[in-house]
Amino acid sequence: MILPDAFDFLASPFLVPVLCTGAVFWMHSKKQKPDETSQLRQMLWGIQFEPFRQQQQLMIGLLSCLGLLLLVAAAAVRLGPLAGALALAVASLGLRPLWRLVLGKLRRLRSRNLLCSKGGSADSDLEPCEAKLPVWIVTGFLGSGKTTLVNHILRQGHRLLVIQNETGDTSLDAELVIEAAGEENVMLINGCACCQIRRDLRDLLCRVRDKGMGDVEGIVIECCGLADPRAVVQTFLLDEEMKRSLQIQEVIAVIDAAHVARHLLATTSTPAARLVEVQIAFASVLLLNKIDQCDDFDALRPAIRAINSVQILPCTYCEVDFATLFAGAGKGPCTKPWRQDGGWSPFRALTEDIQLRSICVSDHEDQQPSPEGPLPDRPQIRCISVRVWGSLELDAFNRWVLRTLQDMDVMRAKGVLAISGYDAKFAFQAVHVAFDGTVALASKWGKDERRFSEVVIIGFEVRADLIEHGLKRCRA
Ligand SMILES: Nc1nc2c(ncn2[C@@H]2O[C@H](COP(=O)(O)OP(=O)(O)OP(=O)(O)O)[C@@H](O)[C@H]2O)c(=O)[nH]1
């Protein structure tokens, strides 16, 4: 008899946990978005309704899945395979979102646990890491490989929000990272003066937090190559709101093994050399990148160690093992500088006097150096950003850029180009005279989009008028 069996089944003990977990889950989903009623309830009762913690959410999700599966099993055993299949079909409607929730929570817990397993909560300086979104700060001098690293991290399949701080107007870095992260997960802050970054970054993070992070597992901030990382670190420590919801996981400095010697081993101290030192000194992880372009990278180690004694990870194209970079540091002696007595801690960013605000970068040759920039008698780094409309001829551009890199003693050049005869946008990159060639990007020019080429060139002797003139002569 099907009917009594069904009654029997309804009264079965399986139904109780299923209904309970379903009810709790439903309550939880309501609780995520506090409505006017719950706010009123809080006011009337004076009780703070705490949101569920990650582990509780996970438990609820797992219990719900288990309950639904038991329900299906009970239906199959008691009512036959047909009823089991029917119950499975109904349950699968509920299981899909549940399963997604459980997987999301597990991933988040894993990334949080990486932080905890590295001793985050054991550190008296740092607050418990639970419920805080981890933040990775990527720093390093111009062209050292920061965007390459961010792309490498994103390819590991983690859902991260990427915030880039660009020098100049070109959106090349964003174009490159968007390919790996998706457009909605990449945000830009322009400008390089650290006080400006701090305000903009804070505003941006507040907007992101208010909008809701979705299933984002963490935030990666790629600093501009001329920025002082201490300014970015301060953003997270000066603001109570930020401190409650975000936690610095690592400050990763990418060092360009091919070019760093000219800063670290130079006999005179230049603003660029001081900045490279600060970027290295303020890191918890050091990546010695581009070892394929350096004959003897071991010779650089003593100069780097003299500034910061944390572990140095040599690599090419920033291809370090993700686990080593984000979790494996726990192997062997403690490598976190803020775990060592008297060592560096993120909180030192608050007490250290930031003398080197950022290297003064001007877009115009006649611009006066800012009070925070280098002394007037020092050579000034210029960042020139030039846009020309129309398409360029590829060979003419390649010839021009190679000549310009040598003639103007360029430190860094990059840009997005419109090349005649191609729908795809093109990119070019150069660090000093190392020109990486001109490559097609995944993104294409729109049918009605007005084509242009935009280049950013950074160096001591770069001149906007010559760059504009040269680029115009490359037009098809
Ligand atoms: N040969 C070689 N080239 C590399 C390596 N890593 C990065 N590059 C190249 O170096 C150039 C600069 O790399 P990016 O990742 O854009 O450097 P960045 O630090 O983000 O540059 P900025 O944001 O302008 O400061 C690109 O052309 C990369 O392809 C490496 O290990 N070896």
The ligand as a MOL file (V3000), in Angstrom:
LIG
                    3D

  0  0  0     0  0            999 V3000
M  V30 BEGIN CTAB
M  V30 COUNTS 32 34 0 0 0
M  V30 BEGIN ATOM
M  V30 1 N 62.6430 37.0410 -19.8290 0
M  V30 2 C 61.7460 37.2160 -18.8650 0
M  V30 3 N 60.8110 38.1550 -19.0070 0
M  V30 4 C 59.8970 38.3040 -18.0070 0
M  V30 5 C 59.9200 37.4980 -16.8540 0
M  V30 6 N 58.8960 37.8870 -16.0480 0
M  V30 7 C 58.2550 38.8860 -16.6930 0
M  V30 8 N 58.8470 39.1370 -17.8710 0
M  V30 9 C 58.4880 40.1460 -18.8830 0
M  V30 10 O 58.8070 41.4130 -18.3360 0
M  V30 11 C 57.9030 42.3930 -18.8120 0
M  V30 12 C 57.3130 43.1340 -17.6190 0
M  V30 13 O 56.5180 42.2460 -16.8950 0
M  V30 14 P 55.2600 42.7780 -16.0440 0
M  V30 15 O 54.6990 41.5990 -15.3380 0
M  V30 16 O 54.3490 43.5620 -16.8890 0
M  V30 17 O 56.0100 43.7560 -15.0430 0
M  V30 18 P 55.3490 44.7570 -13.9890 0
M  V30 19 O 56.1650 44.7060 -12.7660 0
M  V30 20 O 53.8890 44.4560 -13.8420 0
M  V30 21 O 55.5380 46.1310 -14.7520 0
M  V30 22 P 54.9730 47.5720 -14.2700 0
M  V30 23 O 53.5540 47.3560 -13.8270 0
M  V30 24 O 55.0650 48.4190 -15.4830 0
M  V30 25 O 55.8340 48.0360 -13.1810 0
M  V30 26 C 56.8520 41.6600 -19.6140 0
M  V30 27 O 57.1900 41.7850 -20.9690 0
M  V30 28 C 57.0010 40.2130 -19.1630 0
M  V30 29 O 56.6460 39.2910 -20.1540 0
M  V30 30 C 60.9380 36.5130 -16.7300 0
M  V30 31 O 61.0600 35.7770 -15.7490 0
M  V30 32 N 61.8330 36.4190 -17.7660 0
M  V30 END ATOM
M  V30 BEGIN BOND
M  V30 1 1 1 2
M  V30 2 2 2 3
M  V30 3 1 2 32
M  V30 4 1 3 4
M  V30 5 2 4 5
M  V30 6 1 4 8
M  V30 7 1 5 6
M  V30 8 1 5 30
M  V30 9 2 6 7
M  V30 10 1 7 8
M  V30 11 1 8 9
M  V30 12 1 9 10
M  V30 13 1 9 28
M  V30 14 1 10 11
M  V30 15 1 11 12
M  V30 16 1 11 26
M  V30 17 1 12 13
M  V30 18 1 13 14
M  V30 19 2 14 15
M  V30 20 1 14 16
M  V30 21 1 14 17
M  V30 22 1 17 18
M  V30 23 2 18 19
M  V30 24 1 18 20
M  V30 25 1 18 21
M  V30 26 1 21 22
M  V30 27 2 22 23
M  V30 28 1 22 24
M  V30 29 1 22 25
M  V30 30 1 26 27
M  V30 31 1 26 28
M  V30 32 1 28 29
M  V30 33 2 30 31
M  V30 34 1 30 32
M  V30 END BOND
M  V30 END CTAB
M  END
